[in-house]
Amino acid sequence: MLNGSLPQHEIVLLGAGHTNAHVLRMWRMKPVTGARLTCISDYPVATYSGMLPGVLAGQYPRERMEIDLVRLCASAGARLLWGKVERIDCVARRVYLEGRPSVPFDLLSIGIGSRPRGAEQFGDSPLIVPIKPMQSFYERLEERLKQWFSAHPGVESVQLLVVGAGVGGVEITFCLPAAVRHWLGDIKLELTLMDAETTVAPGTASRTRRRIVRELQRRGVQLVTGCRAVAVEGDCLVTSDGRRWPAAAVVWATGAEPAPLLANIDARRDDRGFLLVRSTLQTVDHDHVFAVGDCATLVEHPVPKAGVYAVRQGPYLWENLQRAIRGEPLLEYRPQRNFLKLINLGDGRAIGEYHGIAFQGRVWWRVKDWIDSRFIDKYQDYRPMMVVEPPSVKQHSDGTERQPPMRCLGCGGKVSASVLSRVLHRLEIPRHPQVLLGLEQPDDAAIVRIPEGSHASVTLDFFTPPLDDAYLAGRIAALHAASDCFAMGGRPFAALAGITLPYGSAKRQEELLYEILAGAVRELRQMGATLVGGHTIEGPRLMVGFTLLANQPANHHFSKNQVRPGDRLLLTKPLGSGVLLAGHMRAMCRYRWYEKLLEWMLKSNQPEAEFAAEGRASAITDVTGFGLVGHLMPMLEAARVGAELFLDRLPVLEGARQLIEEGIESTLAPENRGWEPKLLADPTMRQLPEYKLLFDPQTCGGLLMAVPPQHVDAWEEYWKERFGEGNWWIGQIVGPELAGQVRLIRDSSP
């Protein structure tokens, strides 16, 4: 969704902890001119640790502690890349991700937190449930306890261990009973808190620790200190004194140790493995690399690993990133010596401490709730940012401002040959036996061979990418274009790219073009095709498309006029991508919806098309921009038949109904409703979300198939093997009495 010019500066946030999240929030309010912000995260959601105990205690719904990165980045105009980082080359200024192109940066902020110390010694033991990654802790603990409970029918009590008696482990211990009752019902809970040290909640005052111990005793929690966990034997934790502790689960909440990724960063670390940083939050080795929160150690002012420091670092990081771009002196962060500590007791009370003074009661829970709610409210405001017009002048490092050069049109607007050459050199383009002359020896045109007895089908499709992730945009564009070939029964073997790149430096254009084509080549390789050429030109916005050549059997293709009365209508993907993408542009597409949306858009239609090619379908069309009805109608008109559609059987992507009810729709949907006079439906039916989804334009939509009755069982078996569920039979073909019309049925049950 790049419009205008490519950025002059690339700022990358690795991780979305408290400090980096502050930068995202501030960017939403005032983005930095001439820069692009990218957030890389292995989860599409961040968790506010201060509220996790309250969620366990049932004081908040789970969503209350979540920062939806999909919505926050969309509202800020920032790019979200969702994936696992393998290493960082600080000298080359690149972040390397698993399974996709590396990401260049001018400035990088690493804020990936830490992990509980010692959990890795137990491997993948299901007994151990580490507190991190916190985004999945709730689900992992719930799943473990329910599995244990199911394997032990009739039990009257459950034993749980919490390893780690720091403030975090203490809070979890106080709040766990409510979660266990919620998951397992009214069952007796035997709870043990364990730590290798002899002190509970180190770093707090002795008066605070005494209050914690008294509260644990009052609740019957067994406190075991000076005892280290060394092994797991079945459902038992073995400690250094030789004792075996049976448990349904062991919550691992020990002190911090560095994430494994830190060892793959070319920057100095302390003796524990955390990145060393100066008071400006820059790493000691690299001025352009910042490290914040738990993953960093301040050389001048080392402090314990606690979220409060990460929160306080946020404004300093935001200011210093801007100053680094401008070449100005950076601010120095000096951590506070004292701060208010509040420990949730899970029953509407809290233990607090400030300047060594301890206190306890309901009023302190209300104070904690006010502080936490005020914090999370800032990050759950997903209203889109104000649109900032690009500057008409470019400021140079010497402080002078100059008008940007006039961009040429015609062939003068082509992307430079050097950019193309470097991109093609970086790509791993597969060879294909039908390509006689392609990109391995670029010429004025590619030469391909059509096997004897076969024909070739050709199609073209392009669009403005609906996502800011260029790699995913390349994958989606290739799949979207190839879908037309699959619908005709063809097998793609060659592709030509047609790409418009936004104006910018050759360096930025090269990176963008490489990401797009790397994604496309990945999908082309999967479908047995290769890239043989194309055309790239500059323009005001990014556009991506492909021309596909496919082998087409001479005696077979799926023509739209081959549908027959009695055929069943099968849809291979759920509807709703159009409204979800429209919602995403407005920062309204929740991360859970976004996950499923990407999952379905990145599914190729090739497997279903190949299964159908063995005579198991009368006709096929792909459902794309004109919506389900817009692609069904030409089939009916060509064959002079009608159809019945069952609204209750339409597969719908999660979130699509809700967005429609909130008044969101794609800009093409009103035009697609031009088919409404051909739909036979009562007025109440026309108000349903499912009815409106009939006109929703689909990106990388599924195939709509007319299947003869004798092949229904074969499709049922295929579908269960591929997806583990029944087919999406959404209707049937009827005779000429409804020619060119569709009768909508709300309830298809007998």
VENZIJO-V108726 format. One record per backbone hydrogen bond with DSSP energy under -0.5 kcal/mol. NH is the residue of the N-H (numbers start at 1). CO is the residue of the C=O. If there is no record, write none. Layout:
nh->NH co->CO
nh->NH co->CO
This chain:
nh->3 co->1
nh->4 co->540
nh->6 co->503
nh->8 co->34
nh->9 co->34
nh->11 co->9
nh->11 co->36
nh->12 co->10
nh->12 co->107
nh->13 co->38
nh->14 co->12
nh->14 co->109
nh->15 co->13
nh->15 co->40
nh->17 co->111
nh->21 co->17
nh->22 co->18
nh->23 co->19
nh->24 co->20
nh->25 co->21
nh->26 co->22
nh->27 co->23
nh->28 co->24
nh->29 co->25
nh->30 co->26
nh->35 co->32
nh->36 co->9
nh->38 co->11
nh->39 co->79
nh->40 co->13
nh->40 co->38
nh->41 co->39
nh->41 co->81
nh->46 co->67
nh->48 co->65
nh->49 co->47
nh->51 co->48
nh->52 co->48
nh->52 co->49
nh->53 co->49
nh->55 co->51
nh->56 co->52
nh->57 co->53
nh->58 co->55
nh->59 co->54
nh->60 co->54
nh->64 co->61
nh->65 co->62
nh->66 co->63
nh->67 co->46
nh->68 co->66
nh->69 co->44
nh->69 co->67
nh->70 co->44
nh->72 co->68
nh->73 co->69
nh->74 co->70
nh->75 co->71
nh->76 co->72
nh->77 co->73
nh->77 co->74
nh->78 co->73
nh->79 co->37
nh->81 co->39
nh->81 co->79
nh->82 co->80
nh->83 co->41
nh->83 co->81
nh->86 co->96
nh->87 co->96
nh->88 co->264
nh->89 co->94
nh->90 co->88
nh->93 co->89
nh->94 co->89
nh->95 co->103
nh->96 co->87
nh->96 co->94
nh->97 co->95
nh->98 co->84
nh->100 co->97
nh->103 co->95
nh->104 co->102
nh->105 co->93
nh->106 co->10
nh->107 co->10
nh->108 co->288
nh->109 co->12
nh->110 co->290
nh->111 co->14
nh->111 co->109
nh->115 co->257
nh->117 co->255
nh->119 co->116
nh->121 co->118
nh->122 co->119
nh->123 co->120
nh->125 co->122
nh->128 co->125
nh->129 co->250
nh->130 co->128
nh->131 co->252
nh->136 co->133
nh->137 co->134
nh->138 co->134
nh->140 co->136
nh->141 co->137
nh->142 co->138
nh->143 co->139
nh->144 co->140
nh->145 co->141
nh->146 co->142
nh->147 co->143
nh->148 co->144
nh->149 co->145
nh->150 co->146
nh->151 co->147
nh->152 co->148
nh->152 co->149
nh->155 co->152
nh->158 co->188
nh->160 co->190
nh->161 co->249
nh->162 co->192
nh->163 co->161
nh->163 co->251
nh->164 co->162
nh->164 co->194
nh->170 co->166
nh->171 co->167
nh->172 co->168
nh->173 co->169
nh->174 co->170
nh->175 co->171
nh->176 co->172
nh->177 co->173
nh->179 co->175
nh->179 co->176
nh->180 co->176
nh->181 co->177
nh->182 co->178
nh->183 co->179
nh->184 co->180
nh->185 co->181
nh->187 co->185
nh->188 co->156
nh->190 co->158
nh->191 co->189
nh->192 co->160
nh->193 co->222
nh->194 co->162
nh->195 co->224
nh->201 co->165
nh->204 co->201
nh->209 co->205
nh->210 co->206
nh->211 co->207
nh->212 co->208
nh->213 co->209
nh->214 co->210
nh->215 co->211
nh->216 co->212
nh->217 co->213
nh->218 co->214
nh->219 co->215
nh->220 co->217
nh->221 co->216
nh->222 co->191
nh->224 co->193
nh->224 co->222
nh->226 co->195
nh->226 co->197
nh->227 co->195
nh->230 co->238
nh->231 co->238
nh->233 co->236
nh->236 co->233
nh->237 co->245
nh->238 co->231
nh->238 co->236
nh->239 co->243
nh->240 co->228
nh->242 co->239
nh->245 co->237
nh->246 co->244
nh->247 co->235
nh->248 co->159
nh->249 co->159
nh->250 co->127
nh->251 co->161
nh->251 co->249
nh->252 co->129
nh->252 co->250
nh->253 co->163
nh->253 co->251
nh->257 co->115
nh->258 co->272
nh->259 co->113
nh->262 co->259
nh->263 co->260
nh->264 co->261
nh->265 co->262
nh->266 co->88
nh->267 co->265
nh->270 co->274
nh->273 co->270
nh->275 co->295
nh->276 co->268
nh->277 co->297
nh->278 co->282
nh->281 co->278
nh->283 co->286
nh->283 co->289
nh->284 co->276
nh->289 co->286
nh->290 co->108
nh->291 co->281
nh->292 co->110
nh->295 co->292
nh->296 co->293
nh->297 co->275
nh->299 co->277
nh->306 co->304
nh->309 co->306
nh->310 co->306
nh->311 co->307
nh->312 co->308
nh->313 co->309
nh->314 co->310
nh->314 co->311
nh->316 co->312
nh->317 co->313
nh->318 co->314
nh->319 co->315
nh->320 co->316
nh->321 co->317
nh->322 co->318
nh->323 co->319
nh->324 co->320
nh->325 co->321
nh->326 co->322
nh->327 co->323
nh->328 co->323
nh->333 co->279
nh->341 co->353
nh->343 co->351
nh->344 co->342
nh->345 co->349
nh->350 co->361
nh->351 co->343
nh->352 co->359
nh->353 co->341
nh->354 co->357
nh->357 co->354
nh->359 co->352
nh->361 co->350
nh->365 co->361
nh->366 co->362
nh->367 co->363
nh->368 co->364
nh->369 co->365
nh->370 co->366
nh->371 co->367
nh->372 co->368
nh->373 co->369
nh->374 co->370
nh->375 co->371
nh->376 co->372
nh->377 co->373
nh->378 co->374
nh->378 co->375
nh->379 co->375
nh->379 co->376
nh->380 co->376
nh->382 co->380
nh->385 co->75
nh->389 co->387
nh->394 co->402
nh->396 co->400
nh->399 co->396
nh->402 co->394
nh->404 co->392
nh->412 co->409
nh->413 co->410
nh->414 co->411
nh->415 co->536
nh->420 co->416
nh->421 co->417
nh->422 co->418
nh->423 co->419
nh->424 co->420
nh->425 co->421
nh->426 co->422
nh->427 co->423
nh->429 co->427
nh->435 co->432
nh->436 co->434
nh->436 co->447
nh->437 co->447
nh->439 co->531
nh->441 co->438
nh->442 co->439
nh->447 co->437
nh->449 co->434
nh->451 co->449
nh->454 co->451
nh->455 co->552
nh->457 co->550
nh->459 co->548
nh->461 co->546
nh->463 co->544
nh->465 co->463
nh->470 co->468
nh->473 co->469
nh->474 co->470
nh->475 co->471
nh->476 co->472
nh->477 co->473
nh->478 co->474
nh->479 co->475
nh->480 co->476
nh->481 co->477
nh->482 co->478
nh->483 co->479
nh->484 co->480
nh->484 co->481
nh->485 co->481
nh->486 co->482
nh->487 co->483
nh->488 co->484
nh->488 co->485
nh->489 co->486
nh->490 co->485
nh->491 co->551
nh->492 co->490
nh->493 co->549
nh->494 co->549
nh->495 co->530
nh->496 co->547
nh->497 co->533
nh->498 co->545
nh->499 co->535
nh->500 co->543
nh->501 co->499
nh->501 co->537
nh->503 co->4
nh->503 co->539
nh->509 co->505
nh->510 co->506
nh->511 co->507
nh->512 co->508
nh->513 co->509
nh->514 co->510
nh->515 co->511
nh->516 co->512
nh->517 co->513
nh->518 co->514
nh->519 co->515
nh->520 co->516
nh->521 co->517
nh->522 co->518
nh->523 co->519
nh->524 co->520
nh->525 co->521
nh->526 co->522
nh->527 co->523
nh->528 co->525
nh->529 co->524
nh->530 co->493
nh->532 co->495
nh->533 co->495
nh->535 co->497
nh->537 co->499
nh->538 co->413
nh->539 co->501
nh->542 co->2
nh->543 co->500
nh->544 co->463
nh->545 co->498
nh->546 co->461
nh->547 co->496
nh->548 co->459
nh->548 co->546
nh->549 co->494
nh->550 co->457
nh->551 co->491
nh->552 co->455
nh->553 co->551
nh->554 co->453
nh->556 co->553
nh->558 co->488
nh->559 co->557
nh->562 co->559
nh->563 co->560
nh->566 co->733
nh->567 co->564
nh->568 co->707
nh->569 co->731
nh->570 co->568
nh->570 co->705
nh->571 co->728
nh->572 co->703
nh->575 co->651
nh->580 co->576
nh->581 co->577
nh->582 co->578
nh->583 co->579
nh->584 co->580
nh->585 co->581
nh->586 co->582
nh->586 co->583
nh->587 co->584
nh->588 co->583
nh->589 co->583
nh->590 co->588
nh->594 co->590
nh->595 co->591
nh->596 co->592
nh->597 co->593
nh->598 co->594
nh->599 co->595
nh->600 co->596
nh->601 co->597
nh->602 co->598
nh->603 co->600
nh->604 co->602
nh->609 co->605
nh->610 co->606
nh->611 co->607
nh->612 co->608
nh->613 co->609
nh->614 co->611
nh->615 co->612
nh->616 co->612
nh->617 co->612
nh->618 co->706
nh->619 co->706
nh->621 co->704
nh->623 co->702
nh->624 co->622
nh->627 co->624
nh->629 co->694
nh->630 co->626
nh->631 co->627
nh->632 co->628
nh->633 co->629
nh->635 co->631
nh->635 co->632
nh->636 co->632
nh->637 co->633
nh->638 co->634
nh->639 co->635
nh->640 co->636
nh->641 co->636
nh->642 co->734
nh->642 co->735
nh->643 co->741
nh->644 co->732
nh->645 co->743
nh->646 co->730
nh->647 co->645
nh->647 co->745
nh->648 co->745
nh->648 co->746
nh->649 co->646
nh->650 co->647
nh->653 co->575
nh->656 co->653
nh->659 co->655
nh->660 co->656
nh->661 co->657
nh->662 co->658
nh->663 co->660
nh->664 co->659
nh->669 co->666
nh->670 co->666
nh->672 co->668
nh->673 co->669
nh->674 co->671
nh->675 co->672
nh->676 co->673
nh->678 co->675
nh->679 co->676
nh->680 co->742
nh->681 co->679
nh->685 co->682
nh->686 co->682
nh->687 co->684
nh->688 co->685
nh->692 co->688
nh->693 co->689
nh->694 co->690
nh->694 co->691
nh->695 co->692
nh->696 co->693
nh->698 co->624
nh->700 co->698
nh->704 co->621
nh->705 co->570
nh->705 co->703
nh->706 co->619
nh->707 co->568
nh->707 co->705
nh->711 co->708
nh->712 co->709
nh->715 co->711
nh->716 co->712
nh->717 co->713
nh->718 co->714
nh->719 co->715
nh->720 co->716
nh->721 co->717
nh->722 co->718
nh->723 co->719
nh->724 co->719
nh->724 co->720
nh->725 co->719
nh->729 co->727
nh->730 co->569
nh->730 co->728
nh->731 co->569
nh->732 co->644
nh->733 co->567
nh->734 co->642
nh->738 co->735
nh->739 co->736
nh->740 co->641
nh->741 co->738
nh->742 co->678
nh->743 co->643
nh->744 co->680
nh->744 co->742
nh->745 co->645
nh->748 co->746
